[in-house]
Amino acid sequence: MFEVRYPDDIPVTYRCELDQHLLEDVKFGLGLSIREAHEMVSKLLREGLGLIVEDVGYSGLFDVPDPDVVSLGEAKSVCARHIKTCQMLLECEVDRAELVLRNSIEWCRFWSLRAPTQELREMFAKSLRRLVDGPTMEVEDG
């Protein structure tokens, strides 16, 4: 066991380097405190969500895969993990809405190119425009 003191956070005693790397990836990757990272990782483990991410054309914890590289099956799996992560981020005491918005924009961009049907691609392109341009005062039909 060893202790790590963070200049911006509480000191933490880890059992092994793997625990440290896992929590620090979440802490720094998502901009969370170490307590928030621990809570999120613990919840993910309790709920049985996979934390092992294969090399599918992206490098970061919260990065959206390259639409030209990843298969749709892998993309759906990564997207599902991101949805759960966004949900947990929005439930945190610290405001992480901007991070969730950026991730939502990237997924809309991805699905506007790779959704399985033209109708779905158009729907995601429309959602992307709304997220990027912001809300409008117009009332939309349907």
PyMOL CGO cylinders between C-alpha atoms (Angstrom):
from pymol import cmd
from pymol.cgo import CYLINDER

trace = [
    CYLINDER, 0.00, 0.00, 0.00, 1.16, 3.51, -0.74, 0.3, 1, 1, 1, 1, 1, 1,
    CYLINDER, 1.16, 3.51, -0.74, -0.13, 7.03, -0.38, 0.3, 1, 1, 1, 1, 1, 1,
    CYLINDER, -0.13, 7.03, -0.38, -0.41, 9.64, -3.13, 0.3, 1, 1, 1, 1, 1, 1,
    CYLINDER, -0.41, 9.64, -3.13, -0.90, 13.30, -2.26, 0.3, 1, 1, 1, 1, 1, 1,
    CYLINDER, -0.90, 13.30, -2.26, -2.64, 15.38, -4.92, 0.3, 1, 1, 1, 1, 1, 1,
    CYLINDER, -2.64, 15.38, -4.92, -2.12, 19.16, -4.86, 0.3, 1, 1, 1, 1, 1, 1,
    CYLINDER, -2.12, 19.16, -4.86, -5.79, 19.75, -5.70, 0.3, 1, 1, 1, 1, 1, 1,
    CYLINDER, -5.79, 19.75, -5.70, -7.39, 16.83, -3.87, 0.3, 1, 1, 1, 1, 1, 1,
    CYLINDER, -7.39, 16.83, -3.87, -7.33, 14.61, -0.79, 0.3, 1, 1, 1, 1, 1, 1,
    CYLINDER, -7.33, 14.61, -0.79, -4.45, 12.18, -0.12, 0.3, 1, 1, 1, 1, 1, 1,
    CYLINDER, -4.45, 12.18, -0.12, -5.29, 8.62, -1.18, 0.3, 1, 1, 1, 1, 1, 1,
    CYLINDER, -5.29, 8.62, -1.18, -3.89, 5.29, -0.06, 0.3, 1, 1, 1, 1, 1, 1,
    CYLINDER, -3.89, 5.29, -0.06, -3.83, 2.77, -2.89, 0.3, 1, 1, 1, 1, 1, 1,
    CYLINDER, -3.83, 2.77, -2.89, -3.44, -0.99, -2.66, 0.3, 1, 1, 1, 1, 1, 1,
    CYLINDER, -3.44, -0.99, -2.66, -1.67, -1.28, -6.01, 0.3, 1, 1, 1, 1, 1, 1,
    CYLINDER, -1.67, -1.28, -6.01, -0.56, 0.74, -9.03, 0.3, 1, 1, 1, 1, 1, 1,
    CYLINDER, -0.56, 0.74, -9.03, -3.46, -0.59, -11.12, 0.3, 1, 1, 1, 1, 1, 1,
    CYLINDER, -3.46, -0.59, -11.12, -5.96, 1.01, -8.71, 0.3, 1, 1, 1, 1, 1, 1,
    CYLINDER, -5.96, 1.01, -8.71, -4.05, 4.28, -8.92, 0.3, 1, 1, 1, 1, 1, 1,
    CYLINDER, -4.05, 4.28, -8.92, -3.97, 4.26, -12.73, 0.3, 1, 1, 1, 1, 1, 1,
    CYLINDER, -3.97, 4.26, -12.73, -7.66, 3.41, -13.00, 0.3, 1, 1, 1, 1, 1, 1,
    CYLINDER, -7.66, 3.41, -13.00, -8.78, 6.17, -10.63, 0.3, 1, 1, 1, 1, 1, 1,
    CYLINDER, -8.78, 6.17, -10.63, -6.37, 8.73, -12.03, 0.3, 1, 1, 1, 1, 1, 1,
    CYLINDER, -6.37, 8.73, -12.03, -7.53, 8.00, -15.59, 0.3, 1, 1, 1, 1, 1, 1,
    CYLINDER, -7.53, 8.00, -15.59, -11.08, 8.80, -14.50, 0.3, 1, 1, 1, 1, 1, 1,
    CYLINDER, -11.08, 8.80, -14.50, -10.02, 11.76, -12.33, 0.3, 1, 1, 1, 1, 1, 1,
    CYLINDER, -10.02, 11.76, -12.33, -7.94, 13.50, -14.97, 0.3, 1, 1, 1, 1, 1, 1,
    CYLINDER, -7.94, 13.50, -14.97, -9.84, 12.23, -18.02, 0.3, 1, 1, 1, 1, 1, 1,
    CYLINDER, -9.84, 12.23, -18.02, -13.17, 13.57, -16.80, 0.3, 1, 1, 1, 1, 1, 1,
    CYLINDER, -13.17, 13.57, -16.80, -11.95, 16.40, -14.58, 0.3, 1, 1, 1, 1, 1, 1,
    CYLINDER, -11.95, 16.40, -14.58, -13.37, 14.89, -11.39, 0.3, 1, 1, 1, 1, 1, 1,
    CYLINDER, -13.37, 14.89, -11.39, -12.14, 14.89, -7.82, 0.3, 1, 1, 1, 1, 1, 1,
    CYLINDER, -12.14, 14.89, -7.82, -10.60, 11.62, -6.67, 0.3, 1, 1, 1, 1, 1, 1,
    CYLINDER, -10.60, 11.62, -6.67, -13.68, 11.01, -4.49, 0.3, 1, 1, 1, 1, 1, 1,
    CYLINDER, -13.68, 11.01, -4.49, -15.98, 11.46, -7.49, 0.3, 1, 1, 1, 1, 1, 1,
    CYLINDER, -15.98, 11.46, -7.49, -13.76, 9.20, -9.59, 0.3, 1, 1, 1, 1, 1, 1,
    CYLINDER, -13.76, 9.20, -9.59, -13.82, 6.54, -6.86, 0.3, 1, 1, 1, 1, 1, 1,
    CYLINDER, -13.82, 6.54, -6.86, -17.60, 6.78, -6.58, 0.3, 1, 1, 1, 1, 1, 1,
    CYLINDER, -17.60, 6.78, -6.58, -18.04, 6.48, -10.34, 0.3, 1, 1, 1, 1, 1, 1,
    CYLINDER, -18.04, 6.48, -10.34, -15.67, 3.53, -10.75, 0.3, 1, 1, 1, 1, 1, 1,
    CYLINDER, -15.67, 3.53, -10.75, -17.25, 1.77, -7.77, 0.3, 1, 1, 1, 1, 1, 1,
    CYLINDER, -17.25, 1.77, -7.77, -20.71, 2.24, -9.25, 0.3, 1, 1, 1, 1, 1, 1,
    CYLINDER, -20.71, 2.24, -9.25, -19.55, 0.96, -12.63, 0.3, 1, 1, 1, 1, 1, 1,
    CYLINDER, -19.55, 0.96, -12.63, -18.08, -2.14, -11.01, 0.3, 1, 1, 1, 1, 1, 1,
    CYLINDER, -18.08, -2.14, -11.01, -21.17, -2.78, -8.87, 0.3, 1, 1, 1, 1, 1, 1,
    CYLINDER, -21.17, -2.78, -8.87, -23.42, -2.52, -11.91, 0.3, 1, 1, 1, 1, 1, 1,
    CYLINDER, -23.42, -2.52, -11.91, -21.25, -4.91, -13.86, 0.3, 1, 1, 1, 1, 1, 1,
    CYLINDER, -21.25, -4.91, -13.86, -20.38, -2.53, -16.68, 0.3, 1, 1, 1, 1, 1, 1,
    CYLINDER, -20.38, -2.53, -16.68, -17.27, -3.40, -18.64, 0.3, 1, 1, 1, 1, 1, 1,
    CYLINDER, -17.27, -3.40, -18.64, -14.34, -1.14, -18.02, 0.3, 1, 1, 1, 1, 1, 1,
    CYLINDER, -14.34, -1.14, -18.02, -12.00, -2.80, -20.52, 0.3, 1, 1, 1, 1, 1, 1,
    CYLINDER, -12.00, -2.80, -20.52, -12.04, -0.80, -23.72, 0.3, 1, 1, 1, 1, 1, 1,
    CYLINDER, -12.04, -0.80, -23.72, -10.51, -2.39, -26.78, 0.3, 1, 1, 1, 1, 1, 1,
    CYLINDER, -10.51, -2.39, -26.78, -8.50, -0.40, -29.29, 0.3, 1, 1, 1, 1, 1, 1,
    CYLINDER, -8.50, -0.40, -29.29, -11.31, 0.69, -31.60, 0.3, 1, 1, 1, 1, 1, 1,
    CYLINDER, -11.31, 0.69, -31.60, -9.89, 3.86, -33.07, 0.3, 1, 1, 1, 1, 1, 1,
    CYLINDER, -9.89, 3.86, -33.07, -9.84, 6.20, -30.08, 0.3, 1, 1, 1, 1, 1, 1,
    CYLINDER, -9.84, 6.20, -30.08, -7.41, 6.89, -27.31, 0.3, 1, 1, 1, 1, 1, 1,
    CYLINDER, -7.41, 6.89, -27.31, -9.05, 8.60, -24.38, 0.3, 1, 1, 1, 1, 1, 1,
    CYLINDER, -9.05, 8.60, -24.38, -11.47, 7.59, -21.67, 0.3, 1, 1, 1, 1, 1, 1,
    CYLINDER, -11.47, 7.59, -21.67, -14.29, 9.76, -22.99, 0.3, 1, 1, 1, 1, 1, 1,
    CYLINDER, -14.29, 9.76, -22.99, -13.27, 10.03, -26.66, 0.3, 1, 1, 1, 1, 1, 1,
    CYLINDER, -13.27, 10.03, -26.66, -15.75, 9.15, -29.38, 0.3, 1, 1, 1, 1, 1, 1,
    CYLINDER, -15.75, 9.15, -29.38, -14.38, 6.63, -31.90, 0.3, 1, 1, 1, 1, 1, 1,
    CYLINDER, -14.38, 6.63, -31.90, -13.40, 7.62, -35.41, 0.3, 1, 1, 1, 1, 1, 1,
    CYLINDER, -13.40, 7.62, -35.41, -16.44, 6.83, -37.63, 0.3, 1, 1, 1, 1, 1, 1,
    CYLINDER, -16.44, 6.83, -37.63, -14.12, 5.58, -40.39, 0.3, 1, 1, 1, 1, 1, 1,
    CYLINDER, -14.12, 5.58, -40.39, -12.36, 3.05, -38.14, 0.3, 1, 1, 1, 1, 1, 1,
    CYLINDER, -12.36, 3.05, -38.14, -14.78, 1.51, -35.68, 0.3, 1, 1, 1, 1, 1, 1,
    CYLINDER, -14.78, 1.51, -35.68, -17.46, -1.10, -36.38, 0.3, 1, 1, 1, 1, 1, 1,
    CYLINDER, -17.46, -1.10, -36.38, -21.07, -0.21, -35.55, 0.3, 1, 1, 1, 1, 1, 1,
    CYLINDER, -21.07, -0.21, -35.55, -21.18, -2.94, -32.90, 0.3, 1, 1, 1, 1, 1, 1,
    CYLINDER, -21.18, -2.94, -32.90, -18.14, -1.55, -31.12, 0.3, 1, 1, 1, 1, 1, 1,
    CYLINDER, -18.14, -1.55, -31.12, -19.49, 2.00, -31.46, 0.3, 1, 1, 1, 1, 1, 1,
    CYLINDER, -19.49, 2.00, -31.46, -22.79, 1.00, -29.86, 0.3, 1, 1, 1, 1, 1, 1,
    CYLINDER, -22.79, 1.00, -29.86, -20.92, -0.54, -26.94, 0.3, 1, 1, 1, 1, 1, 1,
    CYLINDER, -20.92, -0.54, -26.94, -18.74, 2.54, -26.40, 0.3, 1, 1, 1, 1, 1, 1,
    CYLINDER, -18.74, 2.54, -26.40, -21.76, 4.83, -26.80, 0.3, 1, 1, 1, 1, 1, 1,
    CYLINDER, -21.76, 4.83, -26.80, -23.69, 2.86, -24.16, 0.3, 1, 1, 1, 1, 1, 1,
    CYLINDER, -23.69, 2.86, -24.16, -20.79, 3.27, -21.70, 0.3, 1, 1, 1, 1, 1, 1,
    CYLINDER, -20.79, 3.27, -21.70, -20.64, 6.99, -22.44, 0.3, 1, 1, 1, 1, 1, 1,
    CYLINDER, -20.64, 6.99, -22.44, -24.39, 7.36, -21.88, 0.3, 1, 1, 1, 1, 1, 1,
    CYLINDER, -24.39, 7.36, -21.88, -24.05, 5.74, -18.44, 0.3, 1, 1, 1, 1, 1, 1,
    CYLINDER, -24.05, 5.74, -18.44, -21.00, 7.88, -17.67, 0.3, 1, 1, 1, 1, 1, 1,
    CYLINDER, -21.00, 7.88, -17.67, -22.88, 11.06, -18.71, 0.3, 1, 1, 1, 1, 1, 1,
    CYLINDER, -22.88, 11.06, -18.71, -25.78, 10.07, -16.49, 0.3, 1, 1, 1, 1, 1, 1,
    CYLINDER, -25.78, 10.07, -16.49, -23.42, 9.65, -13.52, 0.3, 1, 1, 1, 1, 1, 1,
    CYLINDER, -23.42, 9.65, -13.52, -21.66, 12.93, -14.31, 0.3, 1, 1, 1, 1, 1, 1,
    CYLINDER, -21.66, 12.93, -14.31, -24.97, 14.77, -14.30, 0.3, 1, 1, 1, 1, 1, 1,
    CYLINDER, -24.97, 14.77, -14.30, -25.82, 13.21, -10.92, 0.3, 1, 1, 1, 1, 1, 1,
    CYLINDER, -25.82, 13.21, -10.92, -22.56, 14.45, -9.34, 0.3, 1, 1, 1, 1, 1, 1,
    CYLINDER, -22.56, 14.45, -9.34, -22.57, 17.43, -7.02, 0.3, 1, 1, 1, 1, 1, 1,
    CYLINDER, -22.57, 17.43, -7.02, -20.11, 19.25, -9.29, 0.3, 1, 1, 1, 1, 1, 1,
    CYLINDER, -20.11, 19.25, -9.29, -21.52, 20.68, -12.53, 0.3, 1, 1, 1, 1, 1, 1,
    CYLINDER, -21.52, 20.68, -12.53, -20.23, 18.61, -15.45, 0.3, 1, 1, 1, 1, 1, 1,
    CYLINDER, -20.23, 18.61, -15.45, -22.90, 19.63, -17.98, 0.3, 1, 1, 1, 1, 1, 1,
    CYLINDER, -22.90, 19.63, -17.98, -20.35, 21.15, -20.36, 0.3, 1, 1, 1, 1, 1, 1,
    CYLINDER, -20.35, 21.15, -20.36, -18.39, 17.89, -20.53, 0.3, 1, 1, 1, 1, 1, 1,
    CYLINDER, -18.39, 17.89, -20.53, -21.62, 15.97, -21.17, 0.3, 1, 1, 1, 1, 1, 1,
    CYLINDER, -21.62, 15.97, -21.17, -22.62, 18.48, -23.88, 0.3, 1, 1, 1, 1, 1, 1,
    CYLINDER, -22.62, 18.48, -23.88, -19.26, 18.09, -25.67, 0.3, 1, 1, 1, 1, 1, 1,
    CYLINDER, -19.26, 18.09, -25.67, -19.61, 14.30, -25.58, 0.3, 1, 1, 1, 1, 1, 1,
    CYLINDER, -19.61, 14.30, -25.58, -23.20, 14.50, -26.87, 0.3, 1, 1, 1, 1, 1, 1,
    CYLINDER, -23.20, 14.50, -26.87, -22.08, 16.71, -29.76, 0.3, 1, 1, 1, 1, 1, 1,
    CYLINDER, -22.08, 16.71, -29.76, -19.35, 14.26, -30.71, 0.3, 1, 1, 1, 1, 1, 1,
    CYLINDER, -19.35, 14.26, -30.71, -21.77, 11.30, -30.63, 0.3, 1, 1, 1, 1, 1, 1,
    CYLINDER, -21.77, 11.30, -30.63, -24.33, 13.19, -32.74, 0.3, 1, 1, 1, 1, 1, 1,
    CYLINDER, -24.33, 13.19, -32.74, -21.54, 13.96, -35.21, 0.3, 1, 1, 1, 1, 1, 1,
    CYLINDER, -21.54, 13.96, -35.21, -20.53, 10.27, -35.23, 0.3, 1, 1, 1, 1, 1, 1,
    CYLINDER, -20.53, 10.27, -35.23, -24.08, 8.93, -35.69, 0.3, 1, 1, 1, 1, 1, 1,
    CYLINDER, -24.08, 8.93, -35.69, -24.90, 11.55, -38.35, 0.3, 1, 1, 1, 1, 1, 1,
    CYLINDER, -24.90, 11.55, -38.35, -22.24, 9.78, -40.43, 0.3, 1, 1, 1, 1, 1, 1,
    CYLINDER, -22.24, 9.78, -40.43, -22.62, 6.15, -39.30, 0.3, 1, 1, 1, 1, 1, 1,
    CYLINDER, -22.62, 6.15, -39.30, -26.24, 5.53, -38.28, 0.3, 1, 1, 1, 1, 1, 1,
    CYLINDER, -26.24, 5.53, -38.28, -27.60, 2.52, -40.19, 0.3, 1, 1, 1, 1, 1, 1,
    CYLINDER, -27.60, 2.52, -40.19, -30.32, 4.41, -42.12, 0.3, 1, 1, 1, 1, 1, 1,
    CYLINDER, -30.32, 4.41, -42.12, -30.53, 7.73, -43.93, 0.3, 1, 1, 1, 1, 1, 1,
    CYLINDER, -30.53, 7.73, -43.93, -33.45, 8.79, -41.72, 0.3, 1, 1, 1, 1, 1, 1,
    CYLINDER, -33.45, 8.79, -41.72, -31.43, 8.19, -38.55, 0.3, 1, 1, 1, 1, 1, 1,
    CYLINDER, -31.43, 8.19, -38.55, -28.41, 10.01, -40.00, 0.3, 1, 1, 1, 1, 1, 1,
    CYLINDER, -28.41, 10.01, -40.00, -30.63, 13.01, -40.77, 0.3, 1, 1, 1, 1, 1, 1,
    CYLINDER, -30.63, 13.01, -40.77, -32.13, 12.90, -37.27, 0.3, 1, 1, 1, 1, 1, 1,
    CYLINDER, -32.13, 12.90, -37.27, -28.67, 12.93, -35.68, 0.3, 1, 1, 1, 1, 1, 1,
    CYLINDER, -28.67, 12.93, -35.68, -27.51, 15.72, -38.02, 0.3, 1, 1, 1, 1, 1, 1,
    CYLINDER, -27.51, 15.72, -38.02, -30.51, 17.79, -36.93, 0.3, 1, 1, 1, 1, 1, 1,
    CYLINDER, -30.51, 17.79, -36.93, -29.75, 17.09, -33.25, 0.3, 1, 1, 1, 1, 1, 1,
    CYLINDER, -29.75, 17.09, -33.25, -26.12, 18.03, -33.87, 0.3, 1, 1, 1, 1, 1, 1,
    CYLINDER, -26.12, 18.03, -33.87, -27.14, 21.39, -35.35, 0.3, 1, 1, 1, 1, 1, 1,
    CYLINDER, -27.14, 21.39, -35.35, -29.39, 22.09, -32.35, 0.3, 1, 1, 1, 1, 1, 1,
    CYLINDER, -29.39, 22.09, -32.35, -26.64, 21.21, -29.87, 0.3, 1, 1, 1, 1, 1, 1,
    CYLINDER, -26.64, 21.21, -29.87, -24.02, 23.29, -31.67, 0.3, 1, 1, 1, 1, 1, 1,
    CYLINDER, -24.02, 23.29, -31.67, -26.23, 26.28, -32.49, 0.3, 1, 1, 1, 1, 1, 1,
    CYLINDER, -26.23, 26.28, -32.49, -28.10, 26.27, -29.18, 0.3, 1, 1, 1, 1, 1, 1,
    CYLINDER, -28.10, 26.27, -29.18, -31.83, 26.37, -28.59, 0.3, 1, 1, 1, 1, 1, 1,
    CYLINDER, -31.83, 26.37, -28.59, -34.01, 28.48, -30.84, 0.3, 1, 1, 1, 1, 1, 1,
    CYLINDER, -34.01, 28.48, -30.84, -37.26, 30.20, -30.06, 0.3, 1, 1, 1, 1, 1, 1,
    CYLINDER, -37.26, 30.20, -30.06, -38.96, 28.48, -32.99, 0.3, 1, 1, 1, 1, 1, 1,
    CYLINDER, -38.96, 28.48, -32.99, -41.57, 25.83, -32.28, 0.3, 1, 1, 1, 1, 1, 1,
    CYLINDER, -41.57, 25.83, -32.28, -40.88, 22.74, -34.35, 0.3, 1, 1, 1, 1, 1, 1,
    CYLINDER, -40.88, 22.74, -34.35, -43.51, 20.37, -35.68, 0.3, 1, 1, 1, 1, 1, 1,
    CYLINDER, -43.51, 20.37, -35.68, -43.22, 16.66, -34.83, 0.3, 1, 1, 1, 1, 1, 1,
]
cmd.load_cgo(trace, "trace")
